[in-house]
Amino acid sequence: MELNGKAALVLGGIKGIGKAVALALAEAGVSIAATWFDWEEELPALERDLARVARDHLVIRADLRQAEAIPPVVDAVAARFGRL
């Protein structure tokens, strides 16, 4: 599957598996939107790492345990990348 030029939303992208997925997709040419909620101390590293490899990225703080937080995240991603 060709990933270059696609856009992806990675939930829990601040560290661990979520961050690894976001970086791998970015290295494949995908524009990345990554969400985070806690572990704010990891945010500078995420921003730095995405800036190094991503063609375009967006980092969004959202508590996705709250259903009302989901539509604004999707809207922000669509507004930034024109699609999701």
C-alpha positions in Angstrom: 0.0 0.0 0.0 1.3 3.4 -0.9 1.3 5.7 2.2 3.1 8.7 0.8 0.8 11.7 0.8 -1.8 10.2 3.1 -2.9 11.6 6.5 -3.3 9.6 9.7 -4.6 10.2 13.2 -2.7 8.3 15.8 -4.3 8.1 19.2 -2.0 8.2 22.3 0.9 9.4 20.2 2.8 10.9 23.1 5.0 7.9 23.9 5.4 4.1 23.6 3.6 2.3 20.8 1.5 5.3 19.7 4.6 7.4 19.2 6.4 4.6 17.4 3.4 4.2 15.0 3.3 7.9 14.4 7.0 8.1 13.6 6.9 5.0 11.4 4.0 6.4 9.4 5.7 9.8 9.2 8.9 8.2 7.8 6.7 6.6 5.1 5.5 10.0 4.0 2.2 10.3 5.9 1.1 13.6 7.4 0.5 12.8 11.1 -1.9 14.1 13.7 -1.1 12.6 17.1 -3.2 13.0 20.2 -2.0 13.2 23.8 -3.6 13.9 27.1 -1.1 13.2 29.9 2.7 12.7 30.2 3.1 16.4 29.2 6.9 16.1 30.0 7.1 13.9 26.9 5.6 16.6 24.6 8.9 18.3 23.7 10.5 15.0 22.6 7.4 14.2 20.5 7.4 17.5 18.8 11.1 17.3 18.1 10.9 13.8 16.7 7.9 14.5 14.5 9.5 17.7 13.2 12.6 15.6 12.2 10.7 13.0 10.1 7.2 14.2 9.3 6.3 16.1 6.2 3.6 17.8 8.2 2.3 17.1 11.6 -0.2 18.2 14.2 -0.2 17.4 17.9 -3.5 17.7 19.7 -4.2 17.5 23.4 -7.5 15.7 23.9 -9.0 13.5 26.6 -10.6 11.0 24.3 -12.3 9.2 27.2 -14.8 12.1 26.8 -17.0 11.5 23.7 -17.4 15.3 23.2 -13.6 15.6 22.7 -13.7 13.5 19.5 -15.4 15.7 17.0 -13.1 18.7 17.5 -10.1 16.4 17.0 -11.5 15.1 13.7 -12.4 18.6 12.6 -8.9 19.9 13.4 -7.2 17.1 11.4 -9.5 17.6 8.5 -8.9 21.4 8.6 -5.1 20.9 8.7 -4.8 18.1 6.1 -8.0 18.4 4.1 -8.8 14.8 4.8 -8.4 12.0 7.3 
